[in-house]
Amino acid sequence: MTSQRRALVVVDVQNEYFDGILQIQYPPRDETLANITRAMDVATELAMPVLVLQHEMPEGAPVFAVGSTSWSLHPEIESRMKPEFKLASKVYGSAFTGEGVAQWLQEQQVDTITIVGYMTNNCDIATAVDAEARGITAEVLSDASGAIHLANEAGSVSAEQLHTTLMVLLNSNFAAVGDTDSWIQAARAGTALPKSDLGTSATQGSAQFGG
């Protein structure tokens, strides 16, 4: 057992990621949504602090325009909202930039955040990196988050490759990465998810690919 104080951080589970330009491509969005809602249900069962983030842009923006369908929380998230949950809007990637978030986490005496939601390649990784600088342990649920295909002047990458790569990167330093089933077991037991480290990951990488 540990003295761990977890909070579940539900990042930007908004309609944009299901119906808009930024539709999640990997893992399948409906599967990730089901795992996000499972995590929320378990957090409620355990009286765990829950933070729900909602990304917003000005009216008329192509995505997340305040008041638009794109900006609205997915109905499965909306239906699970509780008065005790913290709902915060943000305009930057990290969840910690949300209005009142840092203070709320401090008030809840949180030392570990479990990140679910979207996207792996933007707000999730930004939140995990920001947590390190704030002395907060981060966990990311690989099957309750997701990425999109990307292509630009620097190259192109599929959502699957991007998501998988970022999970390996996060687990090497910034966050413990696990699936929802493993997290539920750990949350109920009050234990931490296992995590690698940069040295171990580098050693194992060299053994697999050569150095």
Secondary structure, 3 states (H helix, E strand, C coil): CCCCCEEEEEECCECHHHHCCCCCCECCHHHHHHHHHHHHHHHHHCCCCEEEEEECECCCCCCCECCCCCCCECHHHHCCCCCCCEEEEECCCCHHHCCCHHHHHHHCCCCEEEEEEECHHHHHHHHHHHHHHCCCEEEEEEEEEEECCEEECCEEECHHHHHHHHHHHHHHHHCEEECHHHHHHHHHHCCCCCCCCHHHHHHHHHHHHCC
